[in-house]
Amino acid sequence: MRAVLLAALVWAAPVAAQTATVAAQGETVPVGTAHDDAADDPAIWRNPRQPERSLIVATDKKAGLYVYGLDGQVKGFTAAGRVNNVALVDMGRSGVIVAASDRNDETRALIQFYRLDTRAGTLTPLGRVEGGAGEAYGICLWRQGGALNVYSVLKHGTILHIRVKLDGQPVGTTARTMQLTTQTEGCVVDPRSAKLYVGEEDRGVWVFDARTSGGLEGQLIASVDGTQLVADVEGLAIMPRGGRGGWLVVSSQGDNAFALFRLPDHRFAGRFRVTSGKVGSVEETDGIEVHPGSFGKNYPGGLFVAQDGHNEPAAQNFKLVAWRDIIRAVKASTKESKR
């Protein structure tokens, strides 16, 4: 009996860390592809003059790209086929540039580029560049001065760092190639520290030097341990706070939660779930995004957007959460766990 008990203790699954709960304040209209795993990844554009008129660009990975207002209503839709992840960046005179990972051909990754009309909420196609040999999956962007760095994450673990020129038709040049060993997807760049974070679904979160002069080796800074992160690791996002501080947010898809890690030292800071409130709960999240600043009365301290994998009886959609609510809930949960 003692041997059996010891074996049970050895093989028992880890217990997830204390997890706060928070309710969403809003949601988007469901994507057009019903009865399927279709909604995937959001990106946020904040209107600095009228924050309540900010926009969310998001993927229906079976059909194309949506542009939503903060009220969740559709501003525009662009048929683009199988686009998985999306990111955007303000390039000054070139406008707000949107990039989406194109996996219409699973053997040849492409990156689709658009210009976002921030008044109309529509996308103008600019062209495509090569994203690597294999199935396109994750994508993230970094504006470095006047240059655009694109990180194309392929499903089998390859990460291409591509420099893109936007004068007329986009032109991409691969600067370097990095490699992880198993399936990868989510990525995000912290421009303050020039760090690239990439999620390897069954292993955890890796950090690389984001610069073209950086090395090719990454460091595992958060492991899938069943406590802080439960496989799969999916979307990644960064919420800055002063200097180099802030949080790295990671979708812990396996237990419908999100983990926070402090920046720049990557210390675990807590977990949260989006539970039933005005618009329902969030489960099996793929892509996430977070943005600082006011977004109006409902989101005064920043906006967090998460794909919702279960939105029955409607198709999948995206939930909107006030960042202030998240931080308050996590801090309260952390204090409770220390009592």
Secondary structure, 3 states (H helix, E strand, C coil): CHHHHHHHHHHCCCCCCCEEEEECCEECCCCCCCCCCCEEEEEEECCCCCHHHCEEEEEECCCEEEEEECCCCEEEEEECCCEEEEEEEECHHHCEEEEEEECCCCCEEEEEEEEEECCCCEEEEEEEEEEEECCEEEEEEEEECCEEEEEEEECCCEEEEEEEECCCCCEEEEEEEEECCCCEEEEEEECCCCEEEEEECCCEEEEEECCCCCCCCCEEEEECCCCCCCCCEEEEEEEEECCCEEEEEEEEHHHCEEEEEEECCCCEEEEEEEECCCCCCCCCCCCEEEECCCCCCCCCCCEEEEEECCCCCCCCEEEEEEHHHHHHHHHHHHHHHHC
